[in-house]
Amino acid sequence: MSAAPLVPPAVSDPGSTPSFGRLLSLALALSLGAAVSLGVTRFAYGLLLPPMRADLQWSYTLAGAMNTANALGYFLGALLTPWLLRRLDGAGVLLLGTWLASLFMGLTGFFTDAAPLLLQRLLVGVASAMLFIAGGLLAARLGAQMPSRNGLLLGVYYGGTGLGIVLSALLVPPLLEAAAQVPHGWAWAWWVLALACALASALLAWPARVLRQLQAPVASAADAAAVFRWRDFAPGLAGYAMFGVGYIGYMTFVVALLREQGVAAGRITVFYALLGAAVVASSRIWAGLLDRYRGGQPQALLNGLLGLAIFIPVVTGYFPMLMVSGLMFGGIFLSVVASTTALVRHNLPPSQWAAGISAFTIVFALGQIVGPSVVGWIADGPGGLTRGLAFSAGALWLGALIALRQRARA
């Protein structure tokens, strides 16, 4: 059953197909949700971890636990979101999640004790999961308006994470420098990032209003045989869980590793900004792959390449190779997320997309709960951060092998 026409009847013929330009504009606007939910609320922490760790005397285990708390909140949010989607529409959950995420980001700057900081990271994880799942659902319905461009439209939405990473890379270092003589000067970065999230939340009102028309379709009798069942997607779900374990260690600790290796602050800013730019570009790089395959092949390929990107800093500290690692990582990791939405869309009727996306988000969150703490615990040992990243690469390669077993549904 196809989704409702995108353009309101008062504006256009309800049976007409919206133009690609309009769909692309909506996808770009919707991508601000991904920018907030992952690009800022999660990944900006990688830039703030070194000054917070030095100021608050954290171990790597505690530093990793902050992102573990965030991932636990993401898991709880993934469990909560299907319930919310039954009571609110996708656009309503999107806006609720983005405003809550902005609020909790700002509150983080008011605390220095570990317990309230852990709580804030958990709460922002809950909000970002609500936002990310609702945005992914709306992006899938948007792509259904033009199936030949579905992979690109999904990639544009998920690539919005890169916009958040670039914004964080441009804002956080100068803010830290300006507040260097202020006690707990890192708090100013949290407050400014929260304001940026609030601005993005206000801009999301337009795509939310338009996409509210794409209501969840009612399952037909023919759809009844195609309901989402976990066992049908077990290899894809397991491979995605390993992705959650593996990728988050890199995003949590790569800046700390660069600082340990003596990389200048300006180079770190360039590294992080180019990583984010590569995320944005990834929507075009992998769109054809996501459209062509209906099974686990895209997830397997992307997991394998991502493991290679993470393994580069394990074997060399040569900065040009580290830049290759960052560009590869940025150009791949969000496309793994998009590959799971594409898998759901290829193999389930629209009425089951919310259930499928939520299930993949749940296992993703479980993997992220494990990853940061394990990498931090390894990094506190004799092997340091490079050994922790070797663990991350291994988790991704295992996930690639598992994902290869995912078959398309008949």
Salt bridges, closest charged atoms under 4 A:
ASP55 OD2 - HIS184 ND1 2.64
ASP89 OD2 - ARG212 NE 2.59
ASP232 OD2 - ARG229 NE 3.28
ASP232 OD2 - ARG409 NH2 3.73
